[in-house]
């Protein structure tokens, strides 16, 4: 799984007089005056990683508890065999049922909606940069009315060979197009449902359910049917951010004055509307 824009790969330059973004394929080097933009993006990606890490963490906890339960059983036998009758403990609940508590129902639709919201952030920043606007009303007007721009954005950043994840899974994902993905986004966000296009959504692309979906589609001769998972969309979006970083890098290196002007609109949008994560420090509060 590819890492997205995160605290590990974003490095701040010590040259404050030079506004720049340079992505070298592994790390993103930014000027201090763009720290707010990248801090905002990093925090969003941290939330995505947290959402997708819940199931894995609960499964780890379940395995740890299973080991402890087995150890408790062995210790109970030692207590019984040695007639340590003065030692006893009564559980409030049957400990054998605790592993069931840790079973996680994956909220697939909620995960997809979260990811489409993350993609929307990227789209608005792309509009701010390319159209050189930062007013809320103007941004919303273009985002809502310019359907061709949205389709071109999705096609270029998510569904092209410039996207590493798409390129790796092109045989399957080439059944998608920008219009299908946009309609899926709209029906999920506005009606918590799927579009009428030939798209199935499953919790795990590598699961038996995904294979059953695909087998059924083949039987029904649904040649355009594709199974999409939240993980697929997450990886597509992470790769899309690297395409945007390459665009900014190219402009930084080849036409820096234009880049400085255009990135200022992105900076303004984030400064004006981006949420700031605040951590309460009890020592400071005193």
N, C-alpha and C positions, 0 to 999 in steps of 0.2 A: 504494500500500500504506500503510495507516494505521500510525502509530507506536503502540506499546503503552506501558505504564508504564516509562519509562526515565529515565536521569539528566538528560536534556535538559528534560523537562517536570515534574519533581518539584522544588519549591522549598520550602526550610525557612523557616518564619516566625521572626521575632525576638521573638515573644511567648510565652516558655516557660510562663507561668502559665495559658495557655489551650489546652486540648487540643482540636484541631480538624483536620478535613480539609475543604478547600474546593476543588472542581474547577470552574474557570470556563469549561470547554469546550476550553481549550488547555493550561493548566498546572494542576498539583495543588499546592496550598499546604498544608503540614503543619506541625504543631507539633513542636519538637525531640524530645519524648518519644515520637514515633511514627516517628522516623528508622530504627530497627531494622526495623520492619515493612516500610517502603518500600525500604530497602536490600536486604532479602531478596527482594522482588518484582522489583526492578530487576535483580539478579544473575541471577534465573531467566530473565527476558526477554532478557538479554544472551546467555545460552547458547542460547536458541531462535534468536535472530538469527544467531549464529555457525554453528549447524547448517544453517540455511537459506541461509547465505551462501557455503558451501563451493563449491558448483557454479559460482556466479557468479565467484568468485575464481579458480578453476581455469581457467575459460573465458578470463578476462582474461589469465592467465599463458600460456595456449596461444597466444593471438593475439600477445602480446608476443614469445614465442619464435619464432613463425612469421616475424615481421618480422626478428628477428635472424638466422634461418636464411637468409632471402633475402639479407640484407646479407653474411653469410659467403660465400655463393655468389658474389656479385659481387667480394668481396675475393679469393677464390680465383682467379677469372679474371684479376684484376690481377696477382697473383703469377705465374700461369702465363704471361701475355702478356709480362711483363717479365723472365721467366726468372730469377726470384729463387730459384734452386735451393737456396741455403743456408738458406732458411726452410722449415720443415716442421712439421707437427703431426699426431700420430696420435690420433684419438678412440678412447676405450675402447669406446664403443658408437656405432652408426650414429646421428648426430644427427637424421636424418630420421624416426626412430622415436620421438623424445622426445615429440612431441605426442600420441601414442597413450597414453603413460604418464599424461597429464593428463586422459584421458577418465574421467569419474566415473559409477560406477553408483550411482544415487540409492537409498538404503536406505529405501524408502517406508514399510514397516511399522515400522521403527525410529523414523522421524520421527513417525509417528502415535502410537506408544506414548509417546514423549517428550511430545507435546502433551497426551495424555490424562492424563499424570502432572502436567503443569502445571495442567490443569483441576482435578485432584483437590486440589491445594494450595488453589486458590480455593474449592473446595467446603468443605474443612475450615475455612477461615477464615470462610466464610459461616455454617457451623454454630456455630462458637465465638461469633460475633457475635449471631446471632438466638436461639440457645438459652442464651446466657450461661454457657458451660461452657469449661473449659480442661484438664480431665483427659484424659489419653491414652485410658484405657479407655472413658470416657464418649463421647468423640468417635468412636472406632472403632465403638462399639456403635450409635450413631445413624447413622453413615455406612453401615454394613453392613446394618442392619435396617430402617431407614425408607425403603422403596423409593419411596413416594409423594413424600417430601421430595426425593429425588434427581431424580425425574422432573420435579417442579415447578421445581427449580433449573435443570435443563437447558432446560426449556421457556421459563422466564422470561428467563434470561440469554443463551442461545444462539439459541433458535428463536422469538423474538418480534420484532415490529417495533421494539422498544426497542433491539435490536441493529442497529447501522448496516449492518454487512456483510450480515446476513441480509435486511434490508429492501431493500438494493441488488440482491440476487440471489434474491429471494423466489420467483420463478417456478420456479427450479430447486430451491432448498433447501426449499421447502414440501413436497416429497415426503418429507422427513425428519420424524421425530417423536422425542420424547425416548426412547421405548423402543428404537427402532432404533439410535439413537446410543449408548445405554448397552450394548446387546448387542454392537455393533461394538467398543466399548472392551473389554468382557470377553473376547471371543474373541481380540482382538489381544494383550492383556496376558497372558492365560493359555494361549493355544495358538498365538500368532504367526500367526493365521489370520483369515479374515473370517467374519462371521455369515451365516446363511442368508437374511437379508433382502435386498431388491433394492438393494444398495449396491455399486457398483464403486469401487475405489480406484486412482487413477492419479497419477503423479508430478507432472503438470502439467495443471491444469484446461483450459488453452488449447491443449493438444496435439492432434495428429491422432488419437492413441489414444483420447482422451476422446470425440472426435466419432464414432469407429468404434463405441465402446461404446454411445453414445446411439442411433446408427443401427440397431445390432443389436437394442437393446431395443425400438425402435419397430417393427421388423419382426416381433418376437416378441409385440408388443402388451403389453409390460410397462410399464403406465402409471405404476407407482410406482417404477420404476428410476431411480436417481440416481447420478451420478459425483461422487465426493468426492476432493479432493486434500489433502495435508498443508497446502498454502497456504490452502485454504478453512478448515480447522480452526483454523489459526493466527490468521487474521483474525477468525474468530468469537470466539475466546478473547480477543483483544486488545480487541474491542468489548465483550465481556462484562465485562472489568475496568472499563471506563468506566461501565457500568451500576451496578456495585458502588460506584464512587467517587461517583456521583450519589446513591445511597442514603445513603452516609456523609455527604455534603455536606448533604442534606436534613435528616438528623438533627442534624448540627452546628448548622445555622441555626435549626431550629424546636424542638428539644428537646435542648439541649446537655447537660444533666445526664444524660439517658438515654444519649446518645451516649458520654459519658465513661465511664459504667459499662460499656456493652456493648463498646466498643473496647478496654477494659482486658483482656478475655478474649483478644482477638486478639493483643494485645501479649504477653500471657503465653505463648500457644502458640508464637509466633515466638521469643521469648526462650529458651524451654525446649527447643524442638525444631528451630528453624531453623538450617540450616548457615551457617557464617560463612566467606566466602572470604578466605584469608590469602595475602598476597604476601610472599615472602622478600626481604628487603632486606639485601644483603651488607654495606652500610656500617653499618647498625644492628647487625647480627650481630657485627661486630668490636668 
